[in-house]
């Protein structure tokens, strides 16, 4: 969607704050021994506190309120009986709907004493997101975002998950445009007021994305470590407005 009125902006800011709060609540709750289902239930209660709904659950009948992916899992992990362990790399991804508006964001949480490569990989994704934000402005090509993400990952010795992408968001979970994490050469332009989710998904070594038998979870084909950072933003003439910070 594009912001077309003060009400649109207020609605997107409000749901963005909800997503940020739920992510922060989940991040604080993560500890060894907690199951991913228990973590999801914490998120569900926080969504209900705000009067918000899980957008993937409503739109796609996703079997959870949030996506929780661990280690080699990149995205769309189903909450379940898996217990979080010290050393795990946990991706928490929240997409909420409130009053007809939808925002989407993700964080990578390092649990306890993780490997040096896990720390470097997460920091690379954070820097890649920041690099993407620095070029995401009205009139620029959508591909500039992917170019910035890919360049940062490459500088740090890592790879992007090429089959996965960010996307437009606002009224539905997935809207145009596709926001790849590399530059495909498309001439599509970012426009003032456009709402998009920018989401670097990086892997420790180059990897293909494969879907698990549950029909949802996407992991690296070679079991390499993956991370995920994401914000929903509004494109402007200058630096984008980050709604989920």
Protein Blocks (a to p, Z undefined) as FASTA:
>chain_A
ZZfbfklmmmmmmmmmmmmmmmmmmmmmgcghiafklmmmmmmmmmmmnopacfklmmno
pabfbdcdehjlmghpacdfbdcdehiacdddddddeehiacdddddddehjadfklmmm
mmmmmmmmmmmmmmmcghiafklmmmmmmmmmmmnopacdfkbccddehjbmbdcddddf
bdehiabdcdehiacdddddddfbdcdddddfkomaccdfklpacddddddddddfbdcd
dfkZZ
